[in-house]
Amino acid sequence: MQRPPQVRRRQVSTKKLVIVESPTKAKTIGGYLGDDYEVIASVGHIRDLADPSDLPVELKKGPFGRFAVDVENDFAPYYVVNDNKRKTVTDLKRALKGADELWLATDEDREGEAIAWHLLEVLKPKVPVRRMVFHEITQEAIAEAQANTRDIDLALVDAQETRRILDRLYGYDISPVLWRKVGPKLSAGRVQSAATRLVVERERERLAFVASEYWDLSATFEPGESAADPTPFSARLVRLDGQRLATGSDFDDRGELKAKSASVIRLEKDRAEALAALLVDERGRVLSIETKPHTRRPAAPFTTSTLQQEASRKLRYSSRQTMSFAQSLYENGHITYMRTDSPTLSKQAVTAARSQAAALYGAETVPEKPRVYTGKSKGAQEAHEAIRPAGDVFARPSELKGKLNQGEFALYELIWKRTVASQMADARGSTDTVTIGVDVTEAHGSTPTAAEFTASGTVITFPGFLLAYEEGKDEKRREAEQNVTLPQLAEGQALGIDAPEAKWHETTPPPRYTEASLTKRLEELGIGRPSTYAAIIGTISDRGYVTKKGQALVPSWVAFSVVRLLEEHFGALVDYDFTAEMEGDLDLIAAGQTDRAAWLHDFYFGSDTHPGLRGVVDNLGEIDARAINTVKIDDAISLRNGKYGPYLEVFDDKCEVGEDGALKPRSVNIPDGLAPDELTPAKAHELADAEPLEDRIVGLHPATGKRIAAKNGRFGPYVTELPDEGETLPKGEKARTASLFKTMDPATVDLETAAALLDLPRVVGVDSESGAEITAQNGRYGPYLKKGTDTRSLTSEDAIFSIDLAGAQELFAQPKYGAKRASAALKEFEADPVSGKPIKVKDGRFGPYVTDGETNATIPRGDSVDEITFERAAELLAIKRAKGPAKKKAPARKAAAKKPAAKTGTKAASKSAAGSKSTAAKKTVDPKRSAAAKKAAATRAAKAAAAAAGD
C-alpha cells in the first residue's frame, strides 16, 4: 500500500505594526526590530476634545455645546480627529490592514498612555493588540519590552483625560470673565494661574520692599615677612565689644531690624570710617583658630525638574529648549526617558556610572557601596528611572562629539557628568575660621574698643565627585560668606593691618524668579508634574503674563489684574494647596484609587467642603473692572490697565476741572520696558511732572494751514494735524498722523520734516512700462515703495524723500527677495545650539525676525532689535521649532457630511481590546450605533483580547 506524500507545514511570519509618537523614535526603534515589524509615527496625539464651535449642528444645542464635554452625563468627552492628522490616520489604517498584530509603543506616562488609547479608539483594530513600554531606546531595552508587553493602563488614561477635561472646564468658565473685566485673548488655567500668581506675588514683595543701609569694615592682615607663611589675607569686622554687627539678614523687608536682631549693632557711616582711620596705626593678634571637617555630597541624578533648573543655570537654556534637546537625545537612543520625578538609577546604570568614574578619575573616587537616591517631590508620578545616559555602558561625551548638534551635546555632557558624579565619593577637606582681635581707642581717654574680625577658608583635600561635576546655584538674596585663602597661623600671633576700608551695603529685595527657580518652587509646592513644567512657563510667557529680563521673569501689569481678579473671586482655584491637592487627586485616579467621573462632579458641581467651579461662576456677582485694573501708587497717582495697555492716572494741579467741579484725571504714558517694581512713587511723579510733548506745536502746515503737533504715543512718537478751534471733524474722519522715524526726536523735529511726513505717501513718478504710479511710504515694518500690488523695501528711512523715479524703477527691476536682500543682516550671532548654524537678525516683509537658515522666528513687538541677545534669539528659534510648522486651515465642510460617530469611540471597546481588567462600559457619544453593532464589536473585542492574552 502506497503512503500518501508527507505534508510539510510552512512557517508563516506575522507582520506587526508598531506605532510610536515621533518619526525620529520610529527610525531608531525600527533599527532594533526585525523585518517582521513596521514602525510608524502618529506624530503625537491624533485627536483631542472638539472645539465647541466645531461640533456637529445637532450637538451644539445639546449637553456638549458648552465644553464639548457632557457635564450632566459622567463628563463624557466629545473627541474629534485633528484636521492635520486626518492623513496620518488614513496612513495608519492602511498599514493596519496588512498587519497581524498592533503594537502600541508610545511613552510610558499619562500622555503616552492616552495617545495609545486614542489610537485604539480611532483605528478599531480587529487583530491582537499589545502595549509595549520602555524607558530608553537601546537594543537591550527594546528586546526586554518585546518580551514583556502589557495591556493599556486605563487608570493612566483616566488621569490624563480628567486633566484635559479639568483644563477645559477651568479655562472655558473663567477665561471669558477675564476677557470682559481685564482684556481680550487672556486665559486662566489650573496650573498656569498658580504659576502667574507666584511671579506676581514676588513682584509685590519687591514693590513693598524698603531698602536699609548698613556699614561694615574690612582690612588686609599681614603675618609679616618673618612668619612661616607671610601670605596676607582679608578679614571682616564682625563684633565690637562682644556685640555682633548687623548684616543684611538682620533686616526685614520693611527696612527694620528683626526682633531677634534687636541687640546687634547697626554700624553707621561716620563710625565705620572713623574705625577704619584708627586701624591704620594698630596691630591685630590671632584670638582663635577653629578647624572643622568639610564634606560635600554629590547631587542626585537628574529629574525633569532638576535638569531644567541646571540647564538654565549652566547652559542658559529655557525650559522649552532643554526639553526639546532632551527629547531628541531620548528618541535617538542617547538618554533615558526625560519626563520623570524619580532620581533612582537601575543596578545596571549604577554599575556603569561607578565603572566609568573609576576608569576616568581613579578607583579611590568610588565609594565602597553604591549610592541610593530617593525622590522628595510631592506626589511623585510615574516610576521611571532618573534621566541618565542610555545603555548598560554609557557613551562618553567625546564619543558623541560629531554625532550631536551643539545644544544636544552640551545637554548630554551635563547629564553624563551628573550621573557619573552621583556615584562618586564625597568631596572632603577642612574649613578654618580665624578670629582676630584689635583694640581701638575711639575717643581720647576712653576704654579701648575690642574689635573682632573673622575670615574663613575651606581647603579641599580630596575632591571626589568634584573631579566630574559641581552643581550650579541660584541667585542668593543675602551676602554669602567669602572663601578666603588663609596662611598658616598660630594663636597669639601678631598681624599687621593694611588698607582698612569702611564698606557701604544696602539690603536687596527678594530676587525675581527665573525659569529654574520657578520650576523648583512649583515642584516644592506639588504643582505641576514633569511633563508640564516647560509648558507652564511657556504658556505664561506666550500669554504676555511674564517677560524675560536677562534670566529673570518679570510680570506684566496685566498679570497683576488677572491675579487680583482670580484671588478676589476665584480664591480657591489659585490657592497653592488646593492646586497641589488636585494634582494629588489626579495621581490617585492614575493609580485607580479614585473614580474619574465622581471626582470631576465634585470639582465642578461642588461637595460638602467647597462650592465647585459652577457654583463660583454662577454666583460671581458684580466685579468692579475699574478696581481690578487699578494699582494705587500713592494718593495722587494710580496705575491703570486700559484698552491700549498700562498708563498712569494722575490727579494734580495740572488736571482740568469738570462741569461738576471735580478734577478730571489726566493720563500719562509709561515707558516700554519699565518693570513694575521700578514704578516707585518717585518715578511715577517724575513721569507725571515731565513736560508733555502734546503741548509742542511744530508750526502750521504750509498747504493746509493746520497746526502740526509733535506727540509721544503708546506706539512711539508721531506728528499730527490739530483741528482748528471749534472745528469738529466729520463722522468717521480722523486727523492726519504720521510716525516719526527712529532717528527723529519729537522735541526737535522741524516743520518741513513734519509736513513731509504728514504728506506721505509721496508720489515718486509713473512707471514707464506699466503706467502705474510709484509711491514711497512709511509702513509698520519700515520704508518701502509701492507700484500697484508690488512692493520693494527701502534701505533707509531717508530714501522715502530722496529716491527718484530712476532709482525706484531700478529697485523694482531687481528680484523682490534677491541675494542682496537675503544676505543683509541687522545682527549676527554665533551658531544656534540646535542647528549649529549662525543666527542672524533680519528685517523681513512682515518685520524683524531671527533665523538660522532653517527656522525663522518673528521678533515679538515687546522686544527691541537692538537689545536682542544670542540667548533670546536662540530661545525664539526653539519656541518656533516646538510649535512646529504653521497649521493650514482645513476647507469648510458641509454639515451633512459630518459623521459624529466616526469622531468618537467607546472606552468600553478599547478596554476589551486591550485586555482591560475592568469591563464596565462608559458613556459614549455614538447615537447611530445599534445594539446589534455593539454586541458584534464586543464579541470581536473579546476574541482579540483572548488572542492577545494567548500570545
Order of alpha helices (4+ residues) and beta strands (2+ residues): beta-alpha-beta-beta-alpha-beta-beta-beta-alpha-beta-alpha-beta-alpha-alpha-alpha-beta-beta-beta-alpha-beta-alpha-alpha-alpha-alpha-beta-beta-beta-alpha-alpha-beta-beta-alpha-alpha-alpha-alpha-alpha-beta-beta-beta-beta-beta-beta-alpha-beta-beta-beta-beta-alpha-beta-beta-beta-beta-alpha-alpha-alpha-beta-beta-beta-beta-alpha-alpha-alpha-alpha
